[in-house]
Amino acid sequence: PGWDGPAPPDAHVSPVFALDKIPSGGTVGVKVFGRRIDATNNYAATVTLNADRSVSLNLNRTVGGVTTVLATGRVAGLTAAPGASLQARLQVTGTSPTTLRARVWAIGGTEPSTWQLVATDSTSALQNSGQSGLMVHLAAGVTNTPIALTYSSFVAKPTVANPSPLAAFTSSCTQL
């Protein structure tokens, strides 16, 4: 999807996506942006589908086009299958420090009750409002191209709902 317009610094992003086939000879990465300041500065989670059907998850910061992995791991018990949908959830909250939390699971399964990865970061270039989005990366070694990615849902919203408005007024009347 395209960029989701200006957002508050705190974002909750959750796409549902699937690949038509598992990559051979490399990986496919689905990058979920939680705070994209511009083309070279962002906080994101990357869901990587590996040739052995395992799924990895990273929390990243990119500053000046240079990406640093803040946390990484394979997702225990999760395997990719052609056409099977996965859902990712990324939260990016606060400034100085910013906390990033991510999890991924198979649609039809149970969403994990805890975050699979958590990291904090205070990089000054990223302590602003940004945009959310989704990007796909196909590793150079993949031999069974093309691989189609479809997404059926993309939700981006503030992590804290707007408080309900409270009506407050006074009234007086004279000469009734």
Secondary structure, DSSP 8 states (H G I E B T S, - for coil): --------SSEEEEEEEEESS--SSS-EEEEEEEEEEETTEEEEEEEEE-TTSEEEEEEEEEETTEEEEEEEEEEEEEE--TT--EEEEEEEE-SSSEEEEEEEEETTS---SS-SEEEEE--GGGSS--EEEEEEEE-TT--S----EEEEEEEEE-SS----------------
